[in-house]
Amino acid sequence: MKGLNMLLRVFWIVFAIVVGIEGAFAEQVMTNQSNEMAGGQLKAKRLAPPDIDPVVIGKTRYEVIHWGKERGLKQNGGYIAAFDTSNGKELWVLRVYDITYNSSLEGDVQDVFIVSMSKGFFSGKLHIKDEKGRHFIVDPNTRSVEQE
């Protein structure tokens, strides 16, 4: 019984130390953020877009392109690319939706990424959803886009 009491005391001491360290760390983060805001240096912070699994229809694989600007495209987000499954060659790139950037705001907070892409059950069309909750249907044969 005495050994159990000693073990519980050690547990609570270790617990208090760990919680105290985490609390101090959180307090330091809040202080750093307050200092950034006071100095006018607050930078936009957002999560990276989710990884979207490719969709294969027939002999074509469709992939989401998140970082369009890195490829010389007009915007980040809103693009898909088609690839030949037999050789991996890119066949085409399609912009599903436009993003209008406001030059007085940071660009990364204005990017709108695709969050899901799936094949229609019978249609052979791609169903795409973006971060704003908008739904699009892409006909890969005609490369046409309809917003639902």
C-alpha positions, 0 to 999 in steps of 0.5 A: 500500500505504501508503494502504491501511494509513493507511485501515485505521488510520483505520477502527480508530480510528473503530471504537474511538471508536464502540464506546467511546461505545456502551459508555459509554452502556450503562454510564450506562443501567445506572447509572440503572437501578440508581439507580432500583432503589435508590430504590424508583422502578423503574417497569414497562416493557413493549413496546407491543402489536403492531399486528394487521391487521383481518380481513374476513368478508363485509361486516364488518371485525373489529379488535382493541382494545388500549386498552380503558380509554381507551374506558371498558371494563373492561380493556386487551387482550382486546377485538375490535370489529366494523364495517360495511365499507360505512359504517365504523360500529361494530356491537359490541364483544366481550370475548374474555377477562377479565383479573383485576387485582391492585391491589398490582401496576402495571396495565400489567404485568398487561394481556394483549394479543391478538397475532394474529387470523385467519379460520378457513379454512372456518368463518368464525370468528375465531381469536385468540391472546393474549400468554399463548399461549392460543387462542380461537375467536370465532363472530361470528354468535353472539358466543360465545367458546371457549377451545381 
